[in-house]
Amino acid sequence: MKTIFLIILFSSFCYSQSEFLDIKFYDSSQQEFHTLDLKTEIDILYKFDSKPYLLLYITRSQNNPEFKQQLKHFIDINAEQLQLLFVESNAENINENMYHTDKNSALSLLEKGKDFKVMLLDGKGKILFVSTKAITEKEIKQVLRK
């Protein structure tokens, strides 16, 4: 029974296969990237055929409990093995030491009344997973196996 509930809960956060997210984000040197072109941009930049994924975590405030929990989960996520980029989208404070969006992107990606969201995208901007709760490596792997 617990497994069925988890499957139903997990599937309720998945977007349809035809939804894409088109936003700009930046690295620590302010180089611009685009979610729709991520695979191509990474392949050119690092000169190899990649299969990148992007974990976009969006918050209205860096004091948000889910945002803090997501940061804790990063310790356990093997980003290199998963070819996963972490991109912070913070409406309160831009952390330019990592991949990040601008503040307006964060505000536009959060629904009214919601203060946190995490999105998993493929290298062409396809939305694979969305949640208002922090995501673990186990959950990421479940989504990527589909």
N, C-alpha and C positions, 0 to 999 in steps of 0.2 A: 504494500500500500504506500509506503514511504517513497519507493522508487517511482511509482506512478505520479505521485504528487510533485516530486522534483522534476520529472519530465514535463509535466503540464506547466509548472512554474517557469522552468527554463525556456520552453518554447514560446511562452507569452512575451518574452523579451526580444525575440528574434524578429527582424524586419523581413519583409518580402525580398525575394532575390533581385528585384528590379530597382531597388532604391539605392541611390548613390549620394555621396556627400562631396560637394565641391567647395573647399575652403583653402586658403593659403596658410602656411605655417613657416616658421623660420628656425634655423639652427643657431648656435651660440655666436656664430660670425655674421648673423643676420642674412645668410643665404636663404632665398625664398624657395619653397617647395609647394606643390599643389597635390591635394589628395587624389585627384583624378589621374595624375601623371607620376605618382610616386615610384612605381616600378621602373619606368623609363629613366627618371631622374637618378635613382639609386644605381641603376645599371651603368649609366654614363659616368657618374661620379666615382664609383668604386671599380669600374671596368670588369664586371662579371654579371652573369645571368642570375638575378636574385628572385626570390619570391617573398617580398616584404609584406608585413602586416603593420598596421598602425593602431595603437591603443590611445585613443583620445579621451582624456579625462578632463571634465569641464566642471568648474565650480564658480559659485558667486562669491565665496569667501574661503580663504585658506584656513579658516577656523572650523569649517564644516566637518563634522565627524566622519562622514563617508570619504571625503577628500583625504583626511588624515589616515583612514584605514587603507585607502588605495595606496598611499605612499608606503605604508608598512608592508603591503602585499608585494611591492616591487622587489623587496629583498629576496623573496622566494621565487621570483619569475626569472627564468633563464632566457632573457631577451635575445641573446646572440643565437642560441639554438633555434628559437622560434622565428628568427629574423623579424623581430618585433621592435618598432620604434615607439617610445613613449612620448606623447605630445601633450603638454599641459596647456589648458585653455582656462585662464583665471581672470575673472572680471574685476578682481580687486587689485591684483599685483602681477606684473609680468616677470617671470623668472627667465632672464635672457641667457642663463648658463646652460640651458637645455633646449630641446625642441619646444616651441611654444607658438601660440596664436596671439593675435592682438586682443585687447579687452572687449572690443565690439563683437568679435566672433564668439567669445564666451557668452555674452549676453544674448546674442541671436540664437545660440544653440540650446539654451535653457528655456524650458516651457515656463509659463507663468506659475508662480508658486513653488517651483522646483529649484533647489539650490545645488544639486549635483547630478551629473550624468556621466556614464562611461560608454564609449562606443568603440567597437572593434571593426576595422575596415581592412579590406584587402588592398593590394598595391595599385588597384585601379579605382579606388574610392567606393567600392561596393560595401554597403553596410551589412555586416555579418551578425552583429549583436549590439543591443542597447539595453542598459539597465540604469536604474537610479541608485543602485548599490555597488559597492566596490567589487571588482572581479579578481578571482584568484587564478593561478596558473592552471589548475585543474579545469576550471570553467573555460579558460581560453583554449586549452587543448581539446575539450569537448566540441567547441564551436568549430575549430579548424579541421576536425575529423569528418565533419559533415560534407 
